[in-house]
Amino acid sequence: MTGLEIGLASLAAMLVLIWLGMHVGVALTLLSFLGVWAIKGKVIVASKLLAQAAADSIASHIFGVVPLFVLMGLLVSQADIGRDTFQVANHLFRRIKGGLGIATVAANAVFAAITGISIASAAVFTKVAVPEMLRLGYTPRFSVGVVAGSSVLGMLIPPSLLLIVYGFLAEVSVGALFIAGVIPGLLLAAAFGLAIVFLAHRVPGFVGGPDAISGSGSDQEDDDLTLPVMAAKMAPIVLLIAVVLGGIYGGFFTPTEAGAVGALGALLLALARRKLTWRGLWSVLVETGHVTVSISFLIIAASIYTRMLALSGLPQFLIGGIEAAELSFAALLTIYIIVILLMGTVLDSTSILLIVLPLILPIVGGFNADLVWFGIVTIIAVEIGLLTPPLGIAVYVIKSTLDDDRISLGEIFRGAFPFAVIMLLVLILIVLVPELSLMLV
């Protein structure tokens, strides 16, 4: 077999192995090892490539950004900040039709700026927002749908774990990606809010009953939220966001240093609020280790896979095919987005990045496209997969966290559908107007 045939065979074998249930990192590593062995004809070469790629992938101190931001996000969740944010947002938007839905989006946007993990947002606001919306008369479909939709903000508004993974795979500045994600993230949150207002006025049956959409439901706790009380609840959160993102944007911290400062700030905040027990701290540290090891393994696997593909000549073959077909960059980008959307129905976000980026990045580089903008486009497209069946990880997280047999998976998917459509429209806007993601970089 030629190198090209080996590369193509590895792609087919990878899809089969993942479909059979093999972990994507294991599949990538195994096929890369076998591919290099087949191309070079020597097992020792494949073994050395495996070892070298593992060392090179995560040897830099820059990789410390992963455990530090994960630790910060988990500590923030432990400090019960999501509930405070939701209460303040609910008070601010309570007089607007669909206000509780807008409050959920706003609280998720703030929460995203200090966690960076969509799944964490989905779990927290399923517990905090859904019961309150159901109590005030919102439909179950809308209640879970708005939580599912707004949870994706955690992977776009910095600090985002997916942006970090993309930065490592594409060898792009994580700090630049963080800054580039700010405006698209806020734009997406604003689009969600406007859509909720539209649905509340035009499709009230989808949102809920008259009490819900009038915003008249309010309990005594919300009525007691005076301006000083709201300021006290939000001050620590705003300060943490300002220190982390402001430090990166102002050039005071590298992303790794910002992660360390943010983790320390989150720890002090959790201690000050008396929300962190010794058992809770141990649980946070263990979970941080699990997430970090998982991401490390995936990045190592992707690095090995990229090197195997380079040896096979498959990326060069694809570039030559595109040149021969005289495809424009717009046509290529359209095909790329469609492929990602389709993959999002069966694969998780990280797996999609690991599979497609080694193939597409050399091609995109040939068109001299901005890789920071391309990263934002990629992340939005990938995140739509969190809301689409049959996989829809965010939907499954909400279902398992809610533990309510009255609300089925299908109901959650149907509730999330309008938000997936809005994400697609925002994606198209970012593609057509790249300056929206680059004006701050």
C-alpha positions as CSV (number, residue, x, y, z in Angstrom):
1,M,0.0,0.0,0.0
2,T,1.1,3.5,-0.7
3,G,1.3,6.2,2.0
4,L,-1.8,7.8,0.6
5,E,-3.8,4.6,0.7
6,I,-2.7,4.0,4.3
7,G,-3.8,7.5,5.3
8,L,-7.2,6.9,3.7
9,A,-7.6,3.5,5.2
10,S,-6.8,5.0,8.7
11,L,-9.6,7.5,8.3
12,A,-12.1,4.8,7.4
13,A,-10.9,2.5,10.2
14,M,-11.1,5.4,12.7
15,L,-14.7,6.1,11.9
16,V,-15.5,2.4,12.2
17,L,-13.7,2.0,15.6
18,I,-15.4,5.2,17.0
19,W,-18.8,3.9,15.8
20,L,-18.0,0.6,17.6
21,G,-17.5,2.5,20.8
22,M,-13.7,2.8,21.0
23,H,-12.5,6.0,22.8
24,V,-11.4,8.5,20.1
25,G,-8.0,9.0,21.8
26,V,-7.3,5.3,21.8
27,A,-8.4,5.0,18.2
28,L,-6.2,7.9,17.0
29,T,-3.2,6.6,18.8
30,L,-3.6,3.0,17.7
31,L,-4.2,3.9,14.0
32,S,-1.3,6.4,14.0
33,F,1.1,3.8,15.4
34,L,0.0,1.2,12.9
35,G,0.0,3.8,10.0
36,V,3.6,4.9,10.7
37,W,4.6,1.2,11.0
38,A,3.1,0.4,7.7
39,I,4.5,3.5,6.0
40,K,8.1,3.2,7.3
41,G,8.1,-0.6,7.6
42,K,9.7,-0.5,11.0
43,V,8.0,-0.8,14.4
44,I,10.9,1.0,16.1
45,V,10.2,4.1,14.1
46,A,6.5,4.1,15.0
47,S,7.5,3.6,18.7
48,K,9.9,6.5,18.7
49,L,7.3,8.8,16.9
50,L,4.8,7.8,19.6
51,A,7.2,8.8,22.4
52,Q,8.4,12.0,20.7
53,A,4.9,13.2,20.0
54,A,3.8,12.5,23.6
55,A,6.7,14.6,24.9
56,D,6.4,17.4,22.4
57,S,2.6,17.8,22.7
58,I,2.4,18.9,26.4
59,A,6.0,19.7,27.3
60,S,5.4,23.5,27.2
61,H,4.5,25.4,30.3
62,I,1.7,27.0,28.2
63,F,-0.2,23.7,28.6
64,G,-0.6,24.6,32.3
65,V,-3.6,26.8,31.2
66,V,-5.8,23.6,31.0
67,P,-5.7,22.5,34.6
68,L,-5.7,26.0,36.0
69,F,-8.8,27.1,34.1
70,V,-10.6,23.8,34.8
71,L,-9.8,24.3,38.5
72,M,-11.1,27.8,38.5
73,G,-14.4,26.7,36.8
74,L,-15.0,23.9,39.2
75,L,-14.2,26.1,42.3
76,V,-16.7,28.7,41.0
77,S,-19.3,26.0,40.6
78,Q,-18.6,24.8,44.1
79,A,-19.1,28.4,45.4
80,D,-22.7,28.4,44.2
81,I,-22.1,31.5,42.1
82,G,-24.6,30.3,39.4
83,R,-27.5,30.7,41.8
84,D,-26.5,34.3,42.8
85,T,-26.1,35.3,39.1
86,F,-29.4,33.8,38.2
87,Q,-31.2,35.7,41.0
88,V,-29.8,39.0,40.0
89,A,-30.5,38.4,36.3
90,N,-34.1,37.3,37.1
91,H,-34.7,40.5,39.1
92,L,-33.4,42.7,36.3
93,F,-35.5,41.1,33.5
94,R,-38.6,40.1,35.5
95,R,-40.8,42.8,33.9
96,I,-40.1,41.6,30.3
97,K,-42.1,38.9,28.6
98,G,-40.1,35.8,28.8
99,G,-37.9,37.5,31.3
100,L,-36.9,34.4,33.2
101,G,-35.6,32.9,30.0
102,I,-33.6,36.0,29.3
103,A,-32.3,35.9,32.9
104,T,-31.1,32.3,32.3
105,V,-29.2,33.4,29.2
106,A,-27.7,36.4,30.9
107,A,-26.7,34.3,34.0
108,N,-25.2,31.6,31.7
109,A,-23.2,34.3,29.9
110,V,-21.7,35.6,33.1
111,F,-21.1,32.0,34.4
112,A,-19.4,31.1,31.1
113,A,-16.9,33.9,31.7
114,I,-15.6,32.1,34.7
115,T,-16.0,28.4,33.9
116,G,-15.4,27.7,30.2
117,I,-17.2,24.4,30.3
118,S,-20.6,24.1,28.6
119,I,-21.5,20.9,30.5
120,A,-20.9,22.6,33.8
121,S,-23.3,25.4,32.8
122,A,-25.9,22.9,31.7
123,A,-25.8,21.0,35.0
124,V,-25.8,24.1,37.2
125,F,-28.7,25.9,35.5
126,T,-30.8,22.8,35.2
127,K,-30.8,22.7,39.0
128,V,-31.2,26.5,39.4
129,A,-33.3,27.8,36.6
130,V,-35.6,24.9,35.4
131,P,-37.5,24.4,38.7
132,E,-38.1,28.1,38.9
133,M,-39.4,28.4,35.4
134,L,-41.7,25.4,35.8
135,R,-43.0,26.9,39.1
136,L,-43.9,30.2,37.3
137,G,-45.7,28.5,34.5
138,Y,-43.2,28.2,31.7
139,T,-43.6,25.1,29.6
140,P,-41.2,22.2,30.3
141,R,-40.1,22.3,26.6
142,F,-39.0,26.0,26.8
143,S,-37.6,25.7,30.3
144,V,-35.1,22.9,29.4
145,G,-34.6,24.3,25.9
146,V,-33.3,27.7,27.1
147,V,-30.9,26.0,29.5
148,A,-29.6,23.7,26.8
149,G,-29.2,26.6,24.3
150,S,-27.6,29.1,26.6
151,S,-25.2,26.5,28.1
152,V,-23.2,26.5,24.8
153,L,-22.0,30.0,25.7
154,G,-19.5,28.3,28.0
155,M,-17.4,27.1,25.1
156,L,-17.4,30.4,23.2
157,I,-17.1,33.1,25.9
158,P,-13.6,33.0,27.3
159,P,-12.0,31.2,29.1
160,S,-13.2,28.3,26.9
161,L,-11.8,24.8,27.1
162,L,-12.5,24.2,23.4
163,L,-10.7,27.4,22.5
164,I,-7.7,26.1,24.5
165,V,-7.8,22.7,22.7
166,Y,-8.1,24.5,19.3
167,G,-5.2,26.8,20.2
168,F,-2.9,23.8,20.9
169,L,-3.9,21.9,17.8
170,A,-3.7,24.9,15.4
171,E,-0.6,26.4,17.2
172,V,-2.5,29.7,17.6
173,S,-2.2,32.0,20.6
174,V,-4.8,31.0,23.3
175,G,-4.9,34.6,24.5
176,A,-5.8,35.8,21.0
177,L,-8.5,33.2,20.8
178,F,-9.9,34.3,24.1
179,I,-10.1,37.9,23.0
180,A,-11.6,36.9,19.7
181,G,-14.4,35.0,21.4
182,V,-15.7,37.9,23.4
183,I,-17.8,39.7,20.8
184,P,-19.2,36.5,19.1
185,G,-20.1,35.2,22.5
186,L,-21.9,38.3,23.6
187,L,-23.6,38.5,20.1
188,L,-24.9,35.0,20.5
189,A,-26.2,35.7,24.0
190,A,-28.0,38.8,22.7
191,A,-29.5,36.8,19.8
192,F,-30.8,34.3,22.3
193,G,-32.4,37.0,24.4
194,L,-34.0,38.7,21.3
195,A,-35.3,35.3,20.2
196,I,-36.9,34.6,23.6
197,V,-38.7,38.0,23.5
198,F,-39.9,37.2,20.0
199,L,-41.2,33.8,21.0
200,A,-42.9,35.1,24.1
201,H,-44.8,37.6,22.0
202,R,-45.4,35.6,18.8
203,V,-45.5,32.0,20.0
204,P,-46.7,32.2,23.6
205,G,-47.7,28.5,23.6
206,F,-44.1,27.5,23.2
207,V,-42.9,29.7,26.0
208,G,-45.6,29.2,28.6
209,G,-48.8,30.4,30.2
210,P,-49.9,34.1,30.7
211,D,-48.3,34.3,34.2
212,A,-45.0,33.1,32.8
213,I,-44.8,35.4,29.8
214,S,-46.0,38.5,31.6
215,G,-43.1,38.3,34.0
216,S,-45.5,38.7,36.9
217,G,-44.2,35.8,38.8
218,S,-41.8,36.9,41.5
219,D,-41.0,35.7,45.0
220,Q,-40.2,37.6,48.1
221,E,-36.5,36.8,47.8
222,D,-36.3,38.5,44.4
223,D,-38.3,41.5,45.6
224,D,-35.7,42.0,48.4
225,L,-32.9,42.3,45.9
226,T,-32.1,46.0,46.3
227,L,-29.3,47.6,44.3
228,P,-26.7,47.3,47.1
229,V,-27.7,43.6,47.6
230,M,-27.3,42.9,43.8
231,A,-24.0,44.8,43.8
232,A,-22.7,42.7,46.7
233,K,-23.8,39.4,44.9
234,M,-22.2,40.4,41.6
235,A,-19.0,42.2,42.8
236,P,-16.9,39.1,43.4
237,I,-17.9,37.6,40.0
238,V,-17.3,40.8,38.1
239,L,-13.9,41.3,39.8
240,L,-12.8,37.7,39.0
241,I,-13.8,38.2,35.3
242,A,-12.1,41.6,35.2
243,V,-8.8,40.2,36.7
244,V,-8.6,37.2,34.4
245,L,-9.8,38.5,31.1
246,G,-8.7,42.1,31.7
247,G,-5.2,40.8,32.6
248,I,-5.0,38.9,29.3
249,Y,-6.4,41.7,27.2
250,G,-4.2,44.3,28.9
251,G,-1.1,42.3,28.5
252,F,-0.5,41.9,32.3
253,F,-0.8,38.1,32.3
254,T,-0.2,35.3,29.9
255,P,-3.2,32.9,29.6
256,T,-1.4,30.5,32.0
257,E,-0.7,33.2,34.5
258,A,-4.3,34.4,34.2
259,G,-5.5,30.9,34.9
260,A,-3.4,30.7,38.1
261,V,-4.7,34.1,39.3
262,G,-8.2,33.0,38.4
263,A,-7.9,29.7,40.3
264,L,-6.6,31.5,43.4
265,G,-9.3,34.0,43.2
266,A,-12.0,31.3,42.8
267,L,-10.5,29.5,45.8
268,L,-10.6,32.6,48.0
269,L,-14.1,33.3,46.8
270,A,-15.3,29.8,47.7
271,L,-13.6,30.0,51.1
272,A,-15.1,33.4,51.8
273,R,-18.6,32.2,51.0
274,R,-18.0,29.1,53.2
275,K,-19.0,26.8,50.4
276,L,-15.9,24.7,50.3
277,T,-15.4,21.8,52.6
278,W,-12.4,19.5,52.7
279,R,-14.4,16.9,51.0
280,G,-15.6,19.4,48.4
281,L,-12.0,20.6,47.8
282,W,-10.8,17.0,47.3
283,S,-13.6,16.3,44.9
284,V,-12.7,19.5,42.9
285,L,-9.0,18.5,42.7
286,V,-9.8,14.9,41.6
287,E,-12.2,16.2,38.9
288,T,-9.6,18.7,37.7
289,G,-7.1,15.8,37.4
290,H,-9.6,13.7,35.5
291,V,-10.4,16.5,33.0
292,T,-6.7,17.5,32.6
293,V,-5.6,13.9,32.0
294,S,-8.4,13.4,29.5
295,I,-7.5,16.5,27.5
296,S,-3.8,15.7,27.7
297,F,-4.4,12.3,26.3
298,L,-6.5,13.6,23.5
299,I,-4.0,16.3,22.5
300,I,-1.2,13.7,22.5
301,A,-3.3,11.4,20.3
302,A,-4.1,14.3,17.9
303,S,-0.4,15.2,17.6
304,I,0.6,11.6,16.7
305,Y,-2.3,11.4,14.2
306,T,-1.2,14.7,12.6
307,R,2.3,13.4,12.1
308,M,1.1,10.2,10.7
309,L,-1.1,12.0,8.2
310,A,1.8,14.2,7.2
311,L,3.9,11.1,6.5
312,S,1.1,9.5,4.4
313,G,0.9,12.6,2.2
314,L,-2.9,12.8,2.6
315,P,-3.1,16.5,3.4
316,Q,-1.0,17.3,0.4
317,F,-3.2,15.1,-1.7
318,L,-6.3,17.0,-0.5
319,I,-4.7,20.3,-1.2
320,G,-3.8,19.2,-4.7
321,G,-7.3,18.0,-5.3
322,I,-8.8,21.3,-4.1
323,E,-6.5,23.2,-6.4
324,A,-7.3,21.0,-9.3
325,A,-11.1,21.4,-8.7
326,E,-10.5,25.1,-8.4
327,L,-12.7,25.3,-5.3
328,S,-12.9,28.8,-3.8
329,F,-12.3,29.3,-0.1
330,A,-16.1,30.1,0.4
331,A,-17.0,26.7,-1.2
332,L,-14.4,24.9,1.0
333,L,-15.6,26.6,4.1
334,T,-19.2,25.7,3.3
335,I,-18.3,22.0,2.9
336,Y,-16.3,22.1,6.1
337,I,-19.1,23.6,8.1
338,I,-21.6,21.0,6.7
339,V,-19.3,18.2,7.6
340,I,-18.8,19.5,11.2
341,L,-22.6,19.9,11.6
342,L,-23.1,16.3,10.5
343,M,-20.3,15.0,12.7
344,G,-21.9,16.9,15.6
345,T,-24.9,14.5,15.5
346,V,-22.8,11.5,16.4
347,L,-19.5,12.8,18.0
348,D,-18.6,15.1,21.0
349,S,-17.0,18.5,20.4
350,T,-13.4,17.5,21.3
351,S,-13.5,14.4,19.1
352,I,-14.6,16.5,16.1
353,L,-11.7,18.9,16.6
354,L,-9.2,16.1,16.9
355,I,-10.4,14.4,13.7
356,V,-10.9,17.3,11.3
357,L,-8.3,19.9,12.3
358,P,-5.2,17.8,11.2
359,L,-6.8,17.5,7.8
360,I,-8.2,21.0,7.3
361,L,-5.6,23.3,8.8
362,P,-2.9,22.7,6.1
363,I,-5.6,23.4,3.5
364,V,-6.8,26.6,5.2
365,G,-3.2,27.7,5.6
366,G,-2.9,27.5,1.8
367,F,-5.7,30.1,1.4
368,N,-3.9,32.4,4.0
369,A,-7.1,32.5,6.1
370,D,-6.9,34.0,9.6
371,L,-6.7,31.0,12.0
372,V,-8.1,32.9,14.9
373,W,-11.2,33.8,13.0
374,F,-11.3,30.2,11.6
375,G,-11.1,28.9,15.2
376,I,-14.2,30.9,16.3
377,V,-16.1,29.7,13.2
378,T,-15.1,26.1,14.0
379,I,-16.1,26.3,17.7
380,I,-19.5,27.7,16.9
381,A,-20.1,25.0,14.3
382,V,-18.9,22.3,16.7
383,E,-21.0,23.6,19.6
384,I,-24.2,23.3,17.5
385,G,-23.6,19.6,17.9
386,L,-24.3,19.8,21.6
387,L,-27.9,20.5,20.8
388,T,-28.5,18.2,17.9
389,P,-29.7,14.5,18.1
390,P,-28.9,11.8,18.5
391,L,-25.8,12.6,20.6
392,G,-26.4,16.1,21.9
393,I,-24.3,15.9,25.1
394,A,-25.8,19.0,26.7
395,V,-29.3,17.5,26.3
396,Y,-28.2,14.3,28.0
397,V,-26.6,16.2,30.8
398,I,-29.8,18.2,31.4
399,K,-31.8,15.0,31.3
400,S,-29.6,13.2,33.9
401,T,-29.4,16.3,36.1
402,L,-33.1,17.0,36.0
403,D,-34.1,13.5,37.0
404,D,-37.7,14.2,36.0
405,D,-39.5,11.4,34.0
406,R,-42.1,13.9,32.8
407,I,-39.6,15.6,30.5
408,S,-38.2,13.3,27.8
409,L,-35.1,13.6,25.8
410,G,-37.2,14.4,22.7
411,E,-38.8,17.2,24.6
412,I,-35.4,18.7,25.5
413,F,-34.2,18.4,21.9
414,R,-37.4,20.1,20.6
415,G,-36.9,22.9,23.2
416,A,-33.3,23.4,22.1
417,F,-34.1,23.5,18.4
418,P,-34.8,27.2,18.1
419,F,-31.5,28.0,19.8
420,A,-29.6,25.7,17.4
421,V,-31.1,27.6,14.5
422,I,-30.0,30.9,16.1
423,M,-26.5,29.5,16.5
424,L,-26.4,28.7,12.8
425,L,-27.5,32.2,11.9
426,V,-24.9,33.7,14.1
427,L,-22.3,31.4,12.6
428,I,-23.3,32.6,9.1
429,L,-22.9,36.2,10.3
430,I,-19.4,35.5,11.7
431,V,-18.4,33.9,8.4
432,L,-19.7,36.9,6.4
433,V,-18.3,39.5,8.8
434,P,-14.9,38.2,10.1
435,E,-14.3,41.6,11.8
436,L,-16.8,40.7,14.5
437,S,-14.3,38.2,15.9
438,L,-11.1,40.1,15.0
439,M,-11.8,43.7,16.0
440,L,-10.4,43.2,19.5
441,V,-7.4,41.0,18.6
